[in-house]
Amino acid sequence: MRLLIVEDEKRLAVSLAKGLTAEGFAVDVVHDGLEGLHLAGEHAYDLMILDIMLPGMNGYRVCSALRAAGNDVPILMLTAKDGEYDEAEGLDTGADDYLTKPFSYVVLVARIRALLRRRGSAAASSPLLVVGALTLDTAARRVHRGEVEVPLTAKEFAVLEQLALRPGAVVSKAEMLEHVWDFAYDGDPNIVEVYISTLRRKLGAERIQTVRGAGYRLVAV
C-alpha cells in the first residue's frame, strides 16, 4: 500500500512517514499543496494524508481539484483547527475523514486502515485475504498458513499483500517497487527478488511463481 503525506510541518511529516513505513506502507512526503496535487495526479496512491494549511495551495483546494479531476483516492485531512465549520468544509470538498491536531498516532493508523478497508477493492469488504491455505489479516498484519501463524516483517507482509490482492495474476517488479517502496527509493531493484526469496522460504516455494520477464504471482496451494 502506497501513501502520500502532504504536510508542511516537516518534523511531523517525517515522524509520520517513519511510523507508517514501519507499519509496512510505502510513504511519499511533500510539504507543498501544489506538489502534492501534482504527485497525486501522477501516481496511483492508496491513500492521501492532507494537511489543510499548506503553502502553494491549501488542502481544501487540493482536495477539490483532485475530486474535480475524477481522482477518488481516499483523503484523510489534518488540521490544527477544531471548528465544526472547518470539518464540514473539508468533508464537503470530498475528503473521506478528518483528524484534528494534536492527534494520537494509534488513532491515525486506525483511521487509515478503516479508510483502506472501505475502498471498493478486494481488500475492502473484509480485512482477510485468503489464497489457498494462506490467510492474510490486513488489519492485524498477520499471516497464517493453515492453523500456523507465520511471522513476517512489515516489508515482507507488504510484498505478500501486493501478491494476495491479485491472486493468480502477475505482479511486476516495477509495481512492487511502486507500492511497497517509495518513489525516492534509488537502491537496487533486485531488492524485490530478495524479499520474494525470503517469502518462499517461509511460506513454501511453490506458492510464489516467477513469470520470466513479467513478474511474480501467488497461487493457491
Residue pairs with C-beta under 8 A, 6 or more apart in sequence:
1 24
1 25
1 26
1 46
1 47
1 116
1 158
1 161
1 179
2 25
2 26
2 27
2 28
2 43
2 44
2 45
2 46
2 178
2 179
2 180
2 182
3 20
3 25
3 26
3 27
3 28
3 45
3 46
3 47
3 48
3 49
3 112
4 27
4 28
4 29
4 30
4 36
4 39
4 40
4 43
4 45
4 47
4 48
4 49
4 73
5 13
5 16
5 17
5 20
5 27
5 28
5 29
5 30
5 48
5 49
6 30
6 31
6 32
6 33
6 35
6 36
6 48
6 49
6 50
6 51
6 54
6 59
6 62
7 13
7 16
7 29
7 31
7 49
7 51
7 54
7 78
8 31
8 32
8 51
8 53
8 54
8 55
9 51
10 31
13 29
13 31
14 29
16 27
16 49
16 105
16 108
17 27
17 29
19 105
19 109
20 27
20 109
20 112
21 27
21 154
21 182
22 154
23 109
23 141
23 154
24 141
24 154
24 155
24 157
24 158
24 161
25 158
26 158
26 178
26 179
26 180
26 181
26 182
27 182
28 39
28 43
28 45
28 182
28 183
28 184
30 36
30 39
31 54
31 55
32 54
32 55
32 56
32 57
33 54
33 55
33 56
33 57
33 58
33 59
33 61
33 62
34 56
34 57
35 56
36 48
36 50
36 54
36 57
36 62
37 57
37 62
37 65
37 66
39 45
39 183
40 48
40 62
40 66
40 71
40 73
41 66
41 69
41 71
43 178
43 183
44 178
45 73
46 73
46 74
46 116
46 119
46 179
47 73
47 74
47 75
47 76
47 112
47 115
47 116
48 66
48 73
48 74
48 75
48 76
49 76
49 78
49 108
49 112
50 59
50 62
50 63
50 75
50 76
50 77
50 78
50 95
51 59
51 77
51 78
51 79
52 58
52 59
52 60
52 77
52 78
52 79
52 81
52 86
52 90
53 59
53 79
53 80
54 62
57 65
59 77
59 78
59 79
59 90
60 89
60 90
60 93
63 75
63 77
63 90
63 93
63 94
63 95
64 93
64 94
66 73
66 75
66 94
67 93
67 94
74 96
74 97
74 115
74 116
74 118
74 119
75 94
75 95
75 96
75 97
76 95
76 96
76 97
76 98
76 99
76 108
76 111
76 112
76 115
77 90
77 95
77 97
77 98
77 99
78 99
78 100
78 101
78 103
79 86
79 90
79 98
79 99
79 100
79 101
80 100
80 101
81 100
82 100
87 98
90 98
91 98
96 115
96 118
97 111
97 114
97 115
99 107
99 108
99 111
113 127
113 138
113 139
116 123
116 124
116 138
117 123
117 124
117 126
117 127
117 138
117 139
118 124
121 165
122 129
122 165
122 166
123 129
123 138
123 165
127 137
127 138
127 139
127 140
128 135
128 136
128 137
128 138
129 135
129 136
129 138
129 161
129 164
129 165
130 136
131 164
131 167
131 207
131 218
131 219
131 220
132 207
132 219
132 220
132 221
133 145
133 146
133 220
133 221
134 143
134 144
134 145
134 164
134 203
134 207
134 218
135 143
135 144
136 142
136 143
136 157
136 160
136 161
136 164
137 143
137 144
138 161
141 154
141 157
142 149
143 149
143 150
143 152
143 157
143 160
143 203
144 150
145 203
145 204
150 202
150 203
152 160
152 199
152 202
155 180
155 195
156 195
156 198
156 199
156 202
158 179
158 180
159 176
159 180
159 192
159 195
159 196
159 199
160 199
160 203
160 218
162 171
162 175
162 176
162 179
162 180
163 171
163 208
163 216
163 217
163 218
164 218
166 217
167 217
167 218
167 219
167 220
168 217
168 218
168 219
168 220
169 217
170 211
170 214
170 215
170 216
170 217
171 215
171 216
171 217
172 214
172 215
173 189
173 192
173 193
173 215
173 216
175 215
176 192
176 215
176 216
177 185
177 189
177 192
180 192
181 191
196 208
196 210
196 216
199 208
200 207
200 208
204 221
206 219
206 221
207 218
207 219
207 221
208 216
208 217
208 218
208 219
209 216
209 217
209 218
209 219
210 216
211 217
